[in-house]
Amino acid sequence: MTRSVATITGAILGTWVVLAGSAWWAFGADPGASGLAAAVNWLPGMVTIGLIHWTRKARPTVVTAVALAASFIRLIFAVVGGVLGWYLIPCLRGHALELVIWGGVFYVIALVVETTLALRSVTTQRGS
């Protein structure tokens, strides 16, 4: 589980440093929108990793179903978290489009990493 947490954290953090850092350096983009988008996509990733770890001894179909259900939970969490962040952090009010774009980027990155980790969990379980 620690390796999975490190993998998703590294993917989100690495994407944020490379993309948001270069956008800030090249275009003067505010890193607040990208930071919020990264956070609201990282947190449900941790929940997904925990659920996959919790169900790792279950049948592969159960693990896959949990991962798919978690992706829908991720979508709801990302949208609600982004909207709440937009309302609660006044400096983000003028950056709604940036928040949506960054949210989409981090959503896809986190979803790919989680899906890969879930598939790896299912295939290593099947091989044992």
Residue, then its C-alpha position, 0 to 999 in steps of 0.5 A: m500500500t505504501r508503494s501505491v500511495a507513493t506512486i499516486t502522490g509522486a504522479i500528482l506532485g510531479t505533474w504539478v511541478v512540471l506543468a504548473g511550474s512551467a505555466w507559472w514560469a512561462f505565462g505567469a499563471d497563478p499556481g493556486a488553481s492548479g494546487l487546488a485541482a491537484a489536492v481535490n484529485w489527490l485526496p480521493g486517490m488516497v481513498t481509492i488506494g485504501l479501498i483497493h488495499w482493503t479488498r485485495k484478497a477479494r475476487p478480481t471482479v470485486v477489486t475491479a468493481v471497487a476501483l470503478a465505483a471509486s472513479f465515480i466517487r472521485l468525479i463527485f469529490a473533484v467537482v464538489g471540492g473544486v466548487l467549494g474551493w472556488y467559493l471559499i478562496p477569494c483569490l480563485r474567483g477570477h480563475a474559474l477556467e484555469l481551475v476547470i482545465w487543471g481539474g481535468v488534467f489532474y483528474v485524468i492523471a490520477l485516474v490513469v494511475e489508480t486504474t494501473l494500480a488496480l489492474r496491477s493488484v488484480t493481476t498480481q493476485r491472479g498470479s498468486 
